[in-house]
Amino acid sequence: MSKEDMVKEAVEEAKAKAAEAEAAEEAGEAEEAAEAGEAAGTEEAETEAPEEDAGESDPEDEASKTEKKKLFGKKNKKDKKDEKIEELTDRLTRQMAEFDNFRKRTEKEKSQMYEIGAKDIIEKILPVVDNFERGLGSMSEEDKATPFAEGMEKIYKQLMTTLDGIGVKPIEAVGQEFNPDFHNAVMHEENEEAGENIITEEFQKGYMYRDSVVRHSMVKVAN
């Protein structure tokens, strides 16, 4: 059910409940009016009757007055219809908040699932990229001039352009300072010229997908 349908359904429910509450209230007011008229008639009859003792107050008369105060005091209470509307409005507000939270949580989960799936596919494609690079790198200059080599070079460039278009980027390595978040040091060497903790050689390229690492670079680091 869409958000608009939920709102429409809740409004219709509120209208129906409000109509029921209004009908019940009118019936209650009619009953109260009848009881009030009967009580007034009884009081008038008691007033016209001769008083046996003017100095003493009648307990029944006091009870009648108390009952009348209670009867007319009900008008100060909150209307049942308004109470029902407030209750349904509060329920609708909470349902809309829960629906909004559910929608945001679902969108976040879908985004995470998509990213996990994309990283898994990219990780399976990277060995193909490695083989292209090894094959092209092992060719002599004479072999690179052949139609076959030129075709392989074009396929490799197209593959890398496609990966770049979906957010796959190679991690910079040689000449960069070693960073365990992006690099995996498999060898160390003494090299005063390179500087301490600087990457001097890359054995396998690392790649990132958007802001997360798909594969760390395998590197040699100078001590």
N, C-alpha and C positions, 0 to 999 in steps of 0.2 A: 504494500500500500504506500502511495506517495505521501509526501509531507502535506500537500494541499488537501488530499482526500482525508487524511487524519484530522486536519483542522475543521473541514466541512462537517465530518461526522460528529466531532465533539461539539460543534456549535448547534447542530440539529438536536443532539442529545440534551444540551443545556436548555434549549427552547422548550423541548417536551417536558423536561423536569420542572421548569419554571411554570408552565401552564398547569401541570398537576398540582404544584404547590399553591398556585393562586386559587384554583378551584377548591382545594381543601380549606384554604384560609377563608374564602367567602362562606363556605358551609359552616365553618366554626364561628364566624362573626354572626351569622343568622341565628345559630343556636344560642350564642351568648346574648344576643338582643332579646330573644324570646325569654330566656331565663331572667334577664334584667327586668323585662316588663312584668313577669310573674312576681318577681321579688318586690317591684314597686307597688303592684296591686295589693300584695299582702301587707306591706308597710302602711298603705293608706287605710286599709281596713282596721288595722290595729290602732291607728291614730284616732279614727272616729269612735272606737269603743271607749266606754267610760273608764277612766283611770281609777283603780282601786286605791292607789296610794301615790300621790303626787311627789312625795319625798323620796321614793325609792325608784332606781332605774331598773328597767326590765332587762335581764340577761339575754333574752332572745333578741331584743332590739339591738343590743351591743353586738351580738353575733352577726346580725343582719348587716349592720354597718361595716363590720370587718370584712364580711363576704363581698360587699359592694366595692370596698376599696381594692380587694384582690381582683375583682372582676374588671374594674376599669383600669387597674394598674397594668394589666396585660398589654395595653396599647403601647407602653413604653418599651416593650421587648422588641428585638430586631425581627423584621419581617422574615417569615420562613422562606419566602421566595428569594429574598436577597441572600439569605444564608446558603440556599441551594446553589445559587448562581456563583457565589464566592467559592463554594466547595468545588464546583465543576471547573471554574476558571483556574483554581489552584492545581487541580488534577491535570488540566490541559497544559498548563505551564510546565509542570514536572515531566509530562510525557514528551513535550516538544524538546525539553532540555536533554532528556534521555535519548531521544531520536537523533539529536544533533551530535551528541557524544558518540553514539553508535556509528553514525555516518563518518565522522572524522577518524574513529578507530579503524573502520573498515577500509577507508582510503589509505591509511598508513600501512595497514597489513598488506593490501594489494600492492602498494609501491615496494614494500620490502620483499614480497614474494617475487615480483618482477625482477628486482635487482639481483636476488639470489639466483634465479634462473638464468639471467643474462650472464652473470659471472661464471656460472658453470659451463655454459656454451663457449664463452670466450676462452676459458681455460683449456677446453678441448681443441680449439682452433690454433692456439699458440704453437704447439709442436709442428703444425703444418708451416707456419711462418718461419720457424727455426730451420726447417728443412729447405725451404726456398732460399733462405739467406746462406746456408752452408753450401748449397749447390751453386748458387750464383757466385759466391766468394771463391770457390775452388776452380772456377773457369779461368783459362788463360785469356789474354787479350784477343788472341786469334779466334778462340771459341765464342767469345762474346759477340763477335761480328756475324755469327751465323744466324739464319732466320729462326732456328729453334731457340737459341739463347735469347734473342730479342723478344720472341713470343713469351717465354717464361718471365722475362723482366717485366713485360707489360701486365701479365697476370699478377705478379707479385705487387706491383704498384697499385693495381686496382684493388687487390685484397687489403692493402694497408690504407688506402683512401677510404674504403668502406668501414674498416675498423675505427679510423679516426672520426668518421661521421657519426658513429654511435657513441663516441666518448671514450674510446680506448687510446691511451697515450703511452709511449715508452717512457720508462723512468731514466732520468739522466744519471750517469754513473761516473765515467772516466773524468778525472779532474775535479770531481765533487768531494766534499767531506763525507766520510762514512756516516750513514744514518740507519740504525737498525730497523727503523720503521719502513724503509724502502730497500735496503741492501742486505745481502747475506754474505758475510765474509768467509770464504772457503780457504783463502791463503793470505799470508802476510810476508812482507819483504822489507829488508833494510834499504831505505832509499832516502838519503838526506836531501836530494834535489826536489823530490816530490812534496816533501813536508809531512809532518806527522798526521796520521789518520786520514790521509787523502787516498782516494781510489786510483790505482795506476792501471788496472786492466779489468775488462769485463768478460766473463766466460759465457754468460747467458743473459740475454736482455730481460729486464723486468717490465711489467706493464701495470697500468692502473685503469680501472673502469670508473669514470667520474671521479669521486673522491676516495675510493677505496682501492687497496692493492689487490690485484688478481694474482700476480706472481712477483716475488722479490728478485732483484738482480743478484746474480752470483758473481762476486768480484774478488779482486786481490787488493789488499790495503797495505799502504806503507806505514811502517812503525816510526 
